Amino acid sequence: MFDAYSHTMFYVLDVSKTVIWYVEKLGFQELFITEHYGSVRHKVSGTRIDFHKMSHTDLSRPFPATPNFFCTDLNTSVSKLIKMGIDTEPVRSEGGGPRFSSFKDCEGNVIGLVEQPAFHTA
């Protein structure tokens, strides 16, 4: 039924601000942007995230999606985020699984980091 991952959708108040934040802070490239819709793709992982405008009065906002990204050195990744002024959750592990952390983007959407030292993109 599914052939490949497409994207994660976030509902945001300011599409332009959000696209710029992902480009400047997290290494994404802008695919397109309009007043009501924008899209970015990560330069290394190829992950795509789209942003759909919502209003302050929109009560139909769904529970936010949470994309998770692998990283080979979680401590270094978290340190880089902190140096950029981005608050992160404490690094932790649950049930013997890999270490992980999370942070929020400029609109409050949660983004996860999962340590996988042997991760390869090829």
Rosetta silent file (secondary structure, phi, psi, omega in degrees, C-alpha in Angstrom):
SEQUENCE: MFDAYSHTMFYVLDVSKTVIWYVEKLGFQELFITEHYGSVRHKVSGTRIDFHKMSHTDLSRPFPATPNFFCTDLNTSVSKLIKMGIDTEPVRSEGGGPRFSSFKDCEGNVIGLVEQPAFHTA
SCORE:     score description
SCORE:     0.000 S_00000001
   1 L     0.000  -43.520  179.738    0.000    0.000    0.000 S_00000001
   2 L  -108.091  135.591 -179.678    2.780    2.463    0.867 S_00000001
   3 L  -100.475  -32.776 -178.399    5.871    2.810   -1.301 S_00000001
   4 L  -164.825  161.388  174.942    7.892    5.455    0.569 S_00000001
   5 L   -68.282  135.753  178.736    7.699    8.132    3.227 S_00000001
   6 L   -98.719  -70.560 -178.859    6.281   11.388    1.856 S_00000001
   7 L  -166.365  169.841  170.421    6.344   14.097    4.551 S_00000001
   8 E  -108.194  136.234  179.254    5.191   15.169    7.963 S_00000001
   9 E  -102.179  130.510  172.110    2.557   17.916    8.106 S_00000001
  10 E  -116.844  141.436  175.590    2.645   20.618   10.746 S_00000001
  11 E  -100.242  121.347 -171.094   -0.118   23.179   11.227 S_00000001
  12 E  -130.789  161.395  178.157    1.437   26.577   11.982 S_00000001
  13 L   -84.094  -32.200 -176.308    0.433   30.200   12.493 S_00000001
  14 L  -133.323   99.811 -176.554    3.200   31.690   10.326 S_00000001
  15 H   -61.034  -48.612 -176.514    4.358   29.594    7.348 S_00000001
  16 H   -60.693  -47.763  179.807    7.179   31.943    6.305 S_00000001
  17 H   -59.028  -40.655 -177.164    8.647   32.241    9.818 S_00000001
  18 H   -68.923  -44.854  177.882    8.545   28.471   10.233 S_00000001
  19 H   -59.655  -46.877 -179.995   10.216   27.706    6.889 S_00000001
  20 H   -60.325  -41.031 -179.936   12.979   30.231    7.608 S_00000001
  21 H   -61.530  -45.932  179.764   13.543   28.717   11.088 S_00000001
  22 H   -64.653  -36.510  179.084   13.969   25.200    9.657 S_00000001
  23 H   -69.129  -50.033 -175.063   16.358   26.472    6.972 S_00000001
  24 H   -73.795  -37.606 -173.625   18.498   28.604    9.299 S_00000001
  25 H   -93.916  -34.449 -168.599   18.548   26.391   12.385 S_00000001
  26 H  -118.887    5.938  174.270   18.266   22.788   11.171 S_00000001
  27 L    77.752   24.489  174.700   19.855   22.660    7.703 S_00000001
  28 E   -84.785  161.156  171.048   16.699   22.221    5.604 S_00000001
  29 E  -113.933  143.650  179.393   16.312   23.704    2.134 S_00000001
  30 E   -73.051  128.746  174.305   13.158   25.500    1.076 S_00000001
  31 E   -91.486  -47.838  174.139   11.163   23.621   -1.581 S_00000001
  32 E  -164.465  160.881  178.975    8.368   26.186   -1.893 S_00000001
  33 E  -151.959  134.462  170.705    6.501   28.703    0.185 S_00000001
  34 L  -131.072 -179.844  178.944    3.188   30.529   -0.107 S_00000001
  35 L   -63.804  -30.896 -173.550    1.155   32.414    2.453 S_00000001
  36 L  -110.296   -6.719 -175.779   -0.830   29.292    3.281 S_00000001
  37 E  -157.594  139.986  177.151    1.545   26.412    2.585 S_00000001
  38 E  -146.497  162.760 -178.265    5.274   25.704    2.602 S_00000001
  39 E  -147.288  141.739  176.511    7.634   22.769    2.273 S_00000001
  40 E  -132.992  156.470  175.130   11.248   22.002    3.237 S_00000001
  41 E  -133.859  135.594  179.933   13.604   19.065    2.708 S_00000001
  42 E   -71.540  135.112 -174.542   16.624   18.238    4.865 S_00000001
  43 L   -65.796  -28.322 -177.482   19.879   18.518    2.905 S_00000001
  44 L   -98.937  -54.070 -173.437   21.396   15.312    4.349 S_00000001
  45 L   -81.621  -21.168 -177.301   18.547   12.945    5.259 S_00000001
  46 L    80.533    2.723 -178.695   16.141   13.999    2.488 S_00000001
  47 L   -65.903  133.864  179.915   13.277   14.201    5.004 S_00000001
  48 E  -107.759  136.860  174.071   10.433   16.467    3.882 S_00000001
  49 E  -129.074  132.888  177.434    8.240   18.523    6.207 S_00000001
  50 E  -111.304  151.908 -178.085    5.262   20.592    5.046 S_00000001
  51 E  -126.751  125.069 -179.910    3.602   23.466    6.894 S_00000001
  52 E  -112.587  129.774 -178.282   -0.076   24.361    6.531 S_00000001
  53 E   -69.600  139.324  171.761   -1.325   27.701    7.828 S_00000001
  54 L  -128.850  167.895  179.039   -3.942   27.740   10.547 S_00000001
  55 L  -108.600  165.760  178.191   -5.535   30.653   12.371 S_00000001
  56 L   -60.750  -25.718 -176.800   -5.659   31.520   16.059 S_00000001
  57 L   -95.085   -0.353 -178.630   -9.347   30.628   16.026 S_00000001
  58 L   -74.314  109.191 -178.451   -8.890   27.251   14.299 S_00000001
  59 L   -93.689    3.525 -177.456  -10.039   24.690   16.867 S_00000001
  60 L   -95.571   11.249 -178.661   -9.582   21.716   14.535 S_00000001
  61 L   -58.547  125.762  179.889   -5.800   21.500   14.960 S_00000001
  62 L   -76.622  167.777  173.297   -4.888   17.811   15.236 S_00000001
  63 L   -58.489  128.310 -173.546   -2.477   16.355   17.758 S_00000001
  64 L   -62.815  139.757  173.690    0.905   17.397   16.382 S_00000001
  65 L   -71.807  155.734  178.673    2.985   14.862   14.501 S_00000001
  66 L  -128.907  100.755  173.743    6.469   14.177   15.785 S_00000001
  67 L   -74.346  146.350  176.951    9.175   13.436   13.262 S_00000001
  68 E  -122.864  137.615 -178.820   12.227   11.681   14.657 S_00000001
  69 E  -118.638  137.098  173.847   15.704   11.926   13.213 S_00000001
  70 E   -74.273  146.980  170.074   18.624    9.559   13.749 S_00000001
  71 E  -143.137  147.196 -176.813   21.929   11.016   14.901 S_00000001
  72 L   -82.401  -24.397  179.815   25.242    9.256   15.514 S_00000001
  73 L  -135.390   93.415 -175.242   26.263   11.396   18.510 S_00000001
  74 H   -61.676  -41.345 -178.808   23.282   12.543   20.543 S_00000001
  75 H   -60.198  -43.554  179.149   25.340   14.563   23.034 S_00000001
  76 H   -65.607  -42.600  179.521   26.939   16.623   20.252 S_00000001
  77 H   -61.522  -45.452  179.269   23.586   17.159   18.523 S_00000001
  78 H   -64.167  -41.138  178.655   21.927   18.326   21.744 S_00000001
  79 H   -60.665  -41.260  178.582   24.879   20.617   22.506 S_00000001
  80 H   -63.005  -41.814  178.657   24.583   22.256   19.064 S_00000001
  81 H   -63.114  -44.114  179.814   20.874   22.895   19.611 S_00000001
  82 H   -62.105  -40.535  178.302   21.514   24.413   23.034 S_00000001
  83 H   -64.000  -26.140  176.675   24.215   26.706   21.565 S_00000001
  84 L   -84.819    2.091  179.557   21.591   27.939   19.059 S_00000001
  85 L    83.773   19.494 -179.415   19.301   28.830   21.970 S_00000001
  86 L  -100.523  121.463  178.208   16.971   25.862   21.472 S_00000001
  87 L   -70.301  138.929  178.825   15.742   24.196   24.672 S_00000001
  88 E  -124.506  155.358  173.283   16.015   20.399   24.671 S_00000001
  89 L   -77.213  156.202  177.804   14.567   17.658   26.828 S_00000001
  90 L   -60.010  143.445  174.931   17.049   15.657   28.926 S_00000001
  91 L   -67.662  133.007 -178.262   18.798   12.805   27.102 S_00000001
  92 E  -153.762  175.084  176.838   17.274    9.545   28.275 S_00000001
  93 L  -141.128  147.974  179.056   16.512    5.942   27.376 S_00000001
  94 L  -128.749  132.223  174.552   13.433    3.827   28.039 S_00000001
  95 L    59.163   32.892  179.685   13.195    0.067   28.332 S_00000001
  96 L    77.869    5.455  179.131   16.709   -0.597   27.127 S_00000001
  97 L   -76.731 -178.755 -179.815   16.083    1.300   23.865 S_00000001
  98 L   -68.002  157.648  176.382   18.411    3.842   22.286 S_00000001
  99 L   -68.751  147.551 -179.726   19.080    7.175   23.944 S_00000001
 100 E  -151.030  166.138  175.058   16.866   10.018   22.756 S_00000001
 101 E  -151.104  176.580  175.248   15.935   13.636   23.324 S_00000001
 102 E  -152.133  164.785  176.791   13.509   16.124   21.853 S_00000001
 103 E  -150.644  171.494  179.405   13.057   19.837   21.298 S_00000001
 104 E  -115.623  145.017  175.216   10.384   22.182   19.956 S_00000001
 105 L   -80.104 -174.248 -175.475   10.457   24.321   16.856 S_00000001
 106 L   -66.715  -13.301  178.659    9.411   27.989   16.812 S_00000001
 107 L  -105.694    2.007  178.303    5.710   26.972   16.670 S_00000001
 108 L    90.962    6.875  176.372    5.887   24.426   19.523 S_00000001
 109 L   -75.066  136.298 -178.130    5.986   21.280   17.382 S_00000001
 110 E   -83.391  134.757  176.511    7.995   18.476   18.987 S_00000001
 111 E  -125.125  130.278 -177.307   10.975   17.042   17.074 S_00000001
 112 E  -102.177  148.753  173.238   12.749   13.917   18.307 S_00000001
 113 E  -120.486  131.501 -179.693   16.387   12.850   18.109 S_00000001
 114 E  -125.142  125.461 -179.107   17.313    9.168   18.398 S_00000001
 115 E   -79.432  127.923  174.506   20.909    8.036   18.807 S_00000001
 116 L  -142.624   88.503 -172.810   21.984    5.258   16.477 S_00000001
 117 L   -56.105  -30.358 -177.828   25.801    5.166   16.375 S_00000001
 118 L   -94.267   14.571 -176.391   25.933    2.678   13.459 S_00000001
 119 L   -66.655  134.113  175.714   23.411    4.635   11.356 S_00000001
 120 L  -128.419  140.828 -178.283   24.312    4.967    7.675 S_00000001
 121 L   -85.383  -11.610 -177.563   22.380    6.999    5.101 S_00000001
 122 L   -84.513    0.000    0.000   23.353    4.736    2.177 S_00000001
